[in-house]
């Protein structure tokens, strides 16, 4: 949000939709153009890495994107998968290590624990209803 407020170019996409976009670009012979397009953003946010597995081709495409952005632009990823299991996500331990090497170099890791942000209001609402019934 801060980058966008300061008029920096920001692009948000889920990992699954990114894979669809990159695979489609490759099939249509425009992968280089798509990678260049995604590399231009000052901040690229890739959400939900690890929720769905990435096939070998998708892993290679993801690696190409991360390599293109490496040391040039900021990339933010969200995941609930520990780095030690990224080999499972990307179907290849070596490729996952290479991606992590580039992502983690000069990175800041923010670990968020606790209840899900998406359901926090529901938990509070549920707790208040429970308290009303118990009184």
BELURTA-V482748 format. One record per residue. N is the residue number from 0. PSI is psi in whole degrees, 0 to 359 (999 if undefined). OMEGA is omega as a letter, one per 30 degrees, with the letter a starting at -180 (NA if undefined). D_FIRST is the distance of its C-alpha to the first C-alpha in Angstrom with 2 decimals. Layout:
N&PSI&OMEGA&D_FIRST + N&PSI&OMEGA&D_FIRST
//
This chain:
0&319&a&0.00 + 1&319&l&3.79 + 2&316&l&5.49 + 3&319&l&5.22 + 4&329&l&6.12 + 5&20&l&8.67 + 6&32&l&9.91 + 7&146&l&9.74 + 8&127&a&10.73 + 9&138&l&8.73 + 10&129&a&10.89 + 11&134&l&10.83 + 12&147&l&14.40 + 13&156&l&16.64 + 14&318&a&19.27 + 15&313&l&22.00 + 16&327&l&20.78 + 17&316&l&20.25 + 18&318&l&23.85 + 19&315&a&25.11 + 20&315&a&23.62 + 21&318&l&25.06 + 22&319&l&28.37 + 23&317&l&28.77 + 24&321&l&28.17 + 25&316&l&30.76 + 26&328&a&33.25 + 27&12&l&32.89 + 28&35&l&33.44 + 29&31&a&30.14 + 30&315&a&28.40 + 31&319&l&28.23 + 32&318&l&26.56 + 33&317&l&23.96 + 34&318&l&23.29 + 35&320&l&23.04 + 36&313&a&20.59 + 37&335&a&18.26 + 38&344&a&18.93 + 39&335&a&17.81 + 40&138&l&14.01 + 41&322&l&12.54 + 42&123&l&10.33 + 43&125&a&11.95 + 44&119&l&10.98 + 45&114&a&14.33 + 46&151&l&14.62 + 47&38&l&17.94 + 48&128&l&20.06 + 49&348&l&23.44 + 50&324&l&23.61 + 51&141&l&25.83 + 52&152&l&28.07 + 53&128&a&27.71 + 54&174&a&31.07 + 55&317&l&32.51 + 56&315&l&31.68 + 57&321&l&28.04 + 58&317&l&27.95 + 59&319&l&29.41 + 60&319&l&26.92 + 61&316&l&23.97 + 62&316&l&25.68 + 63&318&l&26.10 + 64&313&a&22.42 + 65&319&l&21.46 + 66&319&a&24.39 + 67&325&a&23.39 + 68&338&a&19.92 + 69&128&l&21.44 + 70&4&a&21.42 + 71&319&a&19.84 + 72&165&a&16.18 + 73&136&l&13.58 + 74&128&l&13.77 + 75&132&l&12.19 + 76&146&l&14.60 + 77&142&a&15.07 + 78&154&l&18.69 + 79&9&a&21.24 + 80&125&l&23.91 + 81&148&a&25.27 + 82&328&a&25.52 + 83&343&a&29.28 + 84&9&a&29.17 + 85&338&l&27.13 + 86&325&l&30.56 + 87&319&a&31.07 + 88&315&a&27.78 + 89&12&l&28.50 + 90&18&a&32.28 + 91&115&a&33.12 + 92&320&a&32.98 + 93&315&l&33.42 + 94&319&l&30.63 + 95&319&l&28.27 + 96&320&l&29.26 + 97&320&l&28.64 + 98&311&a&25.10 + 99&322&l&24.41 + 100&316&a&26.09 + 101&322&a&23.66 + 102&321&a&20.49 + 103&340&l&21.60 + 104&124&a&22.98 + 105&24&a&20.85 + 106&167&l&18.32 + 107&125&a&16.92 + 108&126&l&17.65 + 109&115&l&16.10 + 110&123&a&18.53 + 111&126&l&17.72 + 112&165&l&20.92 + 113&193&a&22.10 + 114&153&l&21.90 + 115&135&l&19.54 + 116&324&a&16.53 + 117&331&a&17.60 + 118&8&a&21.07 + 119&319&l&20.81 + 120&325&l&21.75 + 121&323&l&24.61 + 122&316&l&25.94 + 123&315&l&26.04 + 124&317&a&27.66 + 125&317&l&30.12 + 126&320&a&31.01 + 127&325&l&31.75 + 128&318&a&33.94 + 129&317&l&35.77 + 130&322&l&36.44 + 131&319&a&37.85 + 132&334&a&40.22 + 133&348&a&41.35 + 134&999&NA&42.35
//
